[in-house]
Amino acid sequence: MNSENSLPKALRNIQDSLACFDNSHIYFEQNSVNPYKETEPNWDETRRISDPFHSFIELPKSIWRIVDTEEFQRLRYIKQLGMTGFVFNGANHTRFEHCLGVAHLSWTYLDKIAVNHQYKYEQMGLRDADHFDQIKLLVTIAGLCHDLGHGPFSHMFDNVLLPRLGEKQWKHEEGSCMMLKSILLSEEKDFMTNLVSYKNAKLNPKEHIHVILDMIEGLTLSQWQEKYQEKNYYPKWIFDIVSNKTTSIDVDKLDYLKRDPSCLNVKHEFDYNILFNETRIIDGEICYNSKIHDTIYDIFHIRYKLFKHIYLHRVTQAIELMLCDALEKADPQINFLETIKTPERYLRLTDSIIEIIMGQQNCPELAESQQILKRIFTRKLYKFVGETVVDYKKDLTESQVIDGISRHNEYRQICSNSSTKLNEYERKNTIVTFSKINYCMKDQDPVANCYFYKSSKPFEKKKLPSQNSSLLRPQRYGEQIIRVFVKENDEVLINKVKNGFALYTQKELNTETSAYDKKDNLKTPNKSEPQKKIKLNSPQSENNENTNQSQMNIMINGSYINQNNKQLFQQDD
């Protein structure tokens, strides 16, 4: 008797169903042959290294020639998270491994998209396999070089220091373009004649460098139409892999959302394979399976939590403010504004600038800078006074906040008739910072810009309103944190600023401050004392008429406030 016929009918039905089952994200046509074949890598063409987060990073050997240049090796000496290592012990990874990770994800993402389309390149807006290999080579080089121009100490350099020195337009992407030109167009490095290649694809620096630079910076739809639509060779979606200006979902973000939390031992990670497996190209746009609509929000929420609790940690921010003061005072000897315009000088500008400044013991011009750096090393930091959260669009300046602190301050030293207003010395030693945190698209819903498709209709794209997927969506997608620091450990100044800031936020901003005080934190609340309650108004958007004004009761004696995370927890009655 046939063994198959001997099976119960129910088991035969299950077996038949499993035989017909196919991977939902590949969408093979009925009776078609699977074109995806497992092939052994050609070790003559590729080189592989170990990576703690991606297992192995394998790239064409000729691409590694870019890695083996001074410009790229410079990234070994620039930490990915700047001064965060002074607070989180594991934050010592560098831009070097991050750039390799982004190149790996670029390469992998392109391969996965091709698999999802059964290698039917015309569906992706490409001509053939050679065209695909050419695009994959360019996108991977863009991912590899996207952070070549990062200054020392991460984003502090171009977001804080350079604006203080008068340069408000320069961003690290501009530096990346400068350094990439220094690599590819240099006669000494021989990239002009000895071309970077993979299979039949070749990198012609003069022809392709501007395409790579556009991939690094990212293009909006109108920019792409103006530059590339008529050429019909570079589809729009290839400019959204490394830096996505439409949805902000790109491989740069996916790498650091995996790398940073793991190094810091923070349990916030996103599995990018979910995204890769469900990506298709429809009408020149990157589209995702509608079943991962909710999952995509995790990307932006994880990023928000990392900014809220890690990147913008109050102690890290205090150290960065001190470092900026030190570098600003050293600028006459270094001239940062000229350095960022010259590849030869910028090549030597890394995190080691601290050691260079500290090593100049016989230079009186650097004495003030050295004194501030010594305060960092000996943990005599600027004092955090308090913070409050306001609407993302709230437009305030440092002088306005300091004026408000001075105007509302009621603290007066015991047995003193001195004025409660801040004097010139006190104003000079008070710092106000404004940090905007969002879901990458300012205060807008980023997923509203994404295109989706259904498994049953893999060639039709559409946008999905968030309310169609879930009613548990944020009403806002951005917030602004105002923080106040004082430079000196002056108890009178600290109390005056703390008192004035608390009253200013209550009376003029309709919010409450969250302050960290070690003495208060160590104090055990007396349960016999009546608990005092206040009402805390949530920050209101001036332009959002649909936002309901919510209030909650909080305990203010320290027993119900998580001081380290600045989170306020509502208590049940």
N, C-alpha and C positions, 0 to 999 in steps of 0.2 A: 504494500500500500504506500502510496505517495505520502511522505512525511508531512508535506504542506497541507494535504487534504485531511490529515488526521488531527490538525489543530482545530480547536473549537471555533465556531463561526465568528464569535466576538473578537477573538485574538487575531483571526485572519483580517477582519475589518480594520483593526488597529494597525496591523502590519502594512496593509495597503495604504492607509492614510499616511503613515510615516514615510513610505516609499515616495509619495507624491510631495512630501514637505520640502520646501525650498527656503533659502535664506531670504527674508523679506526685503533686505536692503540691496540685494543684487538684481532682482527682477528679471530672471532669465525667461525668455519667451518659451512657450510650450514646444516641446520636442527639439529645442535648440541645444547645441553642444556648448558646454561650459568652456569659454575660451581662457579662463584663468587656470594656469598651470604652475605648480610649484617648481621653480627652477633653482638650481644651485647658483649662488652668487659668483660672479666672475672676479676672482681675487686679483686678477691682473689689472682690473679697472677700478676697483674700490679699495678703501682702507677703513678698518673698523676699530673703534676704541670703546672702552667700557664707560658707562655712565650710571651713577647710582639711582637715577630716576627713570631713565629710558632703557635700561639694561645695556644696549649697545647702540652706538651712533655710527652708522655706515654711510659714507659719502664717496663720490668718485675721487680717485687719487689726485686728479688735477685740481680739484677744488681745495684740497689741503695745501696747495701752494699758497693760497691766500692766507690760510691760517699761519703758515710759516713765514710771516713778514713781521717787521717791527711794529707796524701800525696795529696789527691784530694782537700780537703778543702783549702790547701795552694794556690790554683789557685784563690781564692777569693781576694787575695792580690797582684795579678799581673795583671796590666792593659793590655788589648788587644793591645792598640796602644801606649804603652809607654808614652813618653813625649809629644805626640800630644795634650793632654789635656791642655797644656799651650798655645796652639794656637786655637784649636777648643774646645769650651766649653763642647760639648756633648761627647767627647771622653774619657769617664770614665768607660765604660763597661770593664769587666774582662775576663780572660781566662776561668773562671769557667762557665759562661753562654755560651761561645762559644763552649766549649767541650760538654756541654749538647745538644746544638743545632746540633753539628756534629753527636752525637749519635742518635738523633731523625731522622736526615736526612738519616743516614745509615739504620736504621730500616725501615723507610718509603720507601726508594729506593728499598730495597730488596722485600718488599711487593708489590710494584708497578710492578717490573719486573715479579714477579710471576703471577700477574693479567694479564699482557700483554701476557704471555705465556699460559693463561687459566689453570694455575697450572699443566702444563705438565712438570714436573721437569726434565725429560730426555732431553728435548730441551735445558735446561740450564746447562747440563752436571752434573746433580745431580741424585741420585737414587730414592728418595721418599721424602715424607713430613718431615720425621724425619731428613733426611740428610739436607734438606733445613733449618729446624729450628736450627740445629747445626751450620750451616754456618752463619745464621742470628745472632745468639747469639755471635759468635766470631767477626764478622764484627762490630757489635754494640759496643762491649767492646773495640775494636781497635779505633773506632771513639771517644768513651768516653775518652780514655786515651792517645790520640795522642799528646796532649800538656802538659802532666804531667811534662815533664822535662824542660819546658820553664824557662829561667832565668828571673831576674827582667828587667823591661823596654823593653819588647818585644824582637825584633831581634837585638837591639843594643848590648845586652850582648854578644851573641855568634858571631856576625858579626864584631863588632868593638872592644869591650873591651878585649875579650880573645885573639885575634890575637896580640894586643898590648903587652899582658903579655907573649906571646910566644906560645900560644896554637892555632894553625891554623886549626886543623882537627876536633875538637869537635863541634858538632851541637846539638841542643835541642832534636832531635830525640833520640840521645844517652842517654840523661838525662831521656827521657820518658821511655826508656827500663829499665834503672836502677830503676826508681821509681815504675814501674809496677811490677818488680820482688820483690821489697820491700813489695808490697801489697800482691801479690798472693802467694808468697813462704814463707811468714812469718807464723811461727807456732802460734804466738800470735793472729793474725787476723783470724785464723781458716778457711782459704779458701781451705786448703788441704783436710779437712774431710767434712766440711759443704759446699758442692759444689754450685756454682752459677748455676742455672738451669732455663729452660723454657720448659714447656710441657715435652717431652721425651729427650730434649737436655740438656747436662750437660757440665760444664767447668771443665776439669781436668787440674789444673795448670801445672803439670810436663809435660803432653803430649801436651798441646795446647799453652803454653806461647810463644814458638818460632814462631808458626803460627801467633799469634796476633802481635808479634813484627815485623814480615815480612809485615803484613798488614799496620802497622803504618809507616814503612819506604818505602814500595812499592817495587815491584820487576820488573825488566826488563824481557823480554821473555826468555833470556838465563839463568838468575838466577832462574826463575820458572822451566825451563826444568831440570836444574841441581838438584833442591831440591825436586820438587813435581810431576813431570810428571809421573814417574814410579808408584807412590802411587795411582794415579787415584782417589783421594778423594777430593783434593783441586784444582778446575779448576783455570785457570789463571785469569779470570775476577774478582774473589773475592778479589784479591790483588790490584785491580784498583779502588775500591770504596772509600777508605779513602785517599789514596795517589797514584795517577795515574802517573807512570813513562813513560807511552807511549804517552798519549795525554794531561796530566795535568788537565783533567776535573775530579774533585773529589768533594765529599761532604764537605770536609774541605773548599775548595774555595767557594762553593756555599753558605755556611753559612755566611762567613765573607763578601761576596759580597752583602748579604742582610742586615746583622746586622750593619756593619760599616757605610754605607751611611745613614741608617735610624737614627742612633745615632748622626751623624754629621749634619743631615738635608741637605744632599747632594742628589740631584735627580739622582743618578746612581744606579739602582737596576736591578737585573736579576731574572725573575720568573722561579725558578727551576722546577715548575710543568710542564712546556713545555718540558723540557728535560726528566723528569720522565715518562711522558705519551708516549713518542716516543722512548723508549729504549727497545731493545731486545738483547738476547744473541744468537749469531750465531757462530758456530765453536769455542766456548770458548772465543769469543771476545765481548766486549760491542759495540753495533752498534746503530746508530741513524737513524731515518727516514730522507730520503734525503730532505724532504720538510723543515726541520729546519736547513739545511746546513748554511744558512746565519745567523740564530739566534745564532748559536754556536759561531760565531765571536764576538757577543756581550759580551760574558763572558770575553774574553781576552781584548777587548777594554775597557770595564768598569774597569777591573783590572788595565790596563795601566793608565787610567785617575785618578784612586785613588792614584796610586803611584806618578804620575806626580804632582798632585795638593794637595794631602793630606799627604800621608806617607812620602814623601820627600820634604815637605814644607821647604823653606830656613830657617825660624825661628825655626822650630822643629829641623832641622839638627844642627843649631847653639847651641841649648840647649843640644842636645845629645852629641855634641863634648865637651861641658863644663862638662856635667855629667861624660863622660868617663875620662876626666882629673881628676875630683874629685875622682872617684873610683880607678883610677890608683895610685893616691897618697896615698889612704887609703889601698891599697893592702897589704903592709907589716904587717898591723894590722889584716887583714881579711884572706888573703891567698885564693884567689878565685880558684886557680888551684887545691888546695887540697879539697876545699869545693865541687866542681862539681863531685868529685869522691866518695864522702861519702854520702849516703842517709840521714843519721841522721843530718849532717850539712847542706846539700842542702835543707832539709825540712824547715829550718829557713831562707833561703835566698830568700827574696821577695822584693817588692818595698819599704818596710819599712826600707831598709838599709839606706836610706837617713836620716830618723828620728833617727836611731841608731847612725849614724856618728855625726849628729848635737847635739845629746844629750850628747856626751862625751866632756863636756866643760873643764874638767881638764886633757885632753890628748893632750899634745903639738904635738905629732906625727900626729894628725889629723887636725892641725891648717890650713894647706894649703888647704886640702880638704874642710874644713868648709868654708873657705873664698870664694872658687869657688861656693859652693852651695848657699851662701848668695847672690852672684852676680846674680844667677838664680832667686832667690825669689824676688830680688829688680829690676829685669829686666835690669841689666847692662850686656847685652849679648855680645858675640863675634860679631864683625861687618861683615856683608855680603858685599863683595866687588864686585863680579860679577860672571857670569856663562856663559858657552858656551856649545853647543851640538856638539859632534863629533861622528864619526862612532863607532859602537858597538865594533868592533875588534881593535880599536886604542889602542895601548899598550903604556901607559905613566906612569911615577911614579911621586910622589910628588916632589922629588928633581929635576927632569927634568923640571917640570912646574915652580918651584921657580927659577931655573937657567934662564929659558926663561924670566920670569918677570924681573929679575935683569939685564939681558942682553939688554932688549929692553926699559927699563924705561928711560924716558926723563924728568921726573918731577924733578925740583930743587926748593928748597925754595927761596922765594924772598930775595935778598941781601945776598945770601949764595953761597959760592964756593964749597960746599960739593959735594961729588961724587953722581952720580945718581944711582949707584949700591947699592943693599941691603947689609947692614952690618950684622954681626952675630946676633945682637939683633933683627933686623928686620926680618931676615930669620927664627929665632926661633919663632917669634910671628905670622908667616904666616902659614895658614893651607890650604891644597888643598884636596878636596874630589872627589872621582870618584864613580858615581852612575849609574849602568846599569839598564835600564828599557826595558822590552821586553814582548812578548806574551807567556811567560813561557818556551819556548823551545829555549832559547838563541836567535839567529837571524833567526830562521827558522819558517816557517808557521806551527802552531800547528795542524790546521785542516787537513793538508796533511796526518797526521798519523791516522786520524779517519776513522772508517769503517761506511758505510751507507747501507741502504736497501730501496727498493721502497715499497710503500703500496701494490702494486699488486704482489710483490715477497718478502714476509716477511722472507723467509728462505735463501735468497741469499745476501751475503755481498760483498761490493766493495768500493774502495776508489774513491773519486770524485775530479778531478783537480779543483782548485779554479776558473780557467777561464771558466769552464763549467757552473758555477753558476752565476758569475758576473765578469765584467771587472773592477769594482771599488774596487780593493783590494790594500792593501799597497804593495809597492815595497820592503819595508824593515819591519822587525818585531822586531827590537831592536835599541836602541840608548844609548849613554853614556853622562851623564851630568857631566861636570867638574865645580866645584864651588871653590871659593877662599874666605876665611875668615881671619880676623886679630883678635888677642886676645885682644888688647888694643884699647881704643878709642883715638888713636893718629892720628890727622888730617894729619900730614906729612906722616906717614906710610901708612895711607889709600890711600892718593893721589898717592904716589909712586907705591903702589901695583896695584891700579886701572889703572894707566897710563901704567905700564909695562905689565899688563895682557891683556889690550886692544890691544896693539901693538903686543904682542906675538901671540895672537890668529889670528890677521889679517895677519901677515907676515909668520908665521910658520904653523898654523893650517888651514888657509884659511877660517876662520869663523869670526863672530862678537860676541862681548860680550853683554850680557843683564844685566845691573846693576840697582840697586835700590838706588836712592838718594832722600831723603825726600825733600831737598831744590829744586831739579829739579822737583820733583813731584808736589810741591805746586806752582811752577812758571807757570803763565798763558802765553802762547805763544803770541808774538806780531804778529798779522796778517799782519802788514805793512812790516815786515821784510821778505826778500826773504827766502823761505824754502830751506834748504840745503839737498841734497840727496846723498846717497851713495849706492853702490851695495853690496848686501849681498849674498855671495856664500853659498849654502847649503852644509853641510858636506858630503864629498864624501867617498865612500867605496873604499879602495885601491885594493880590490880583485874583485870588481864588474864592469866589463867592459861595462855592458849593462845599467848602471845608467847614465842618462843624467844630465849634470851639469846645474841646474836651478838657475836663479838669479831673485831677485825682488828688487824693490826700496822701501825704508822705510824712514820715516821722523825721524830725530834724535834729534829734539828739545823737545821731550817728549809728543807732542800732539797726536801722533798716536801710542803710545806704551802703552800697558796694563802692567804697572809696576808690579802689584801684582802677575799676573799670568805668567809673562815673555813671553807673546805671542806677536808676531810681526804680524801686520795686513797690508796686501798690500792695497794700496789706488788706487782707480780708477782714471785715468787721466781725 
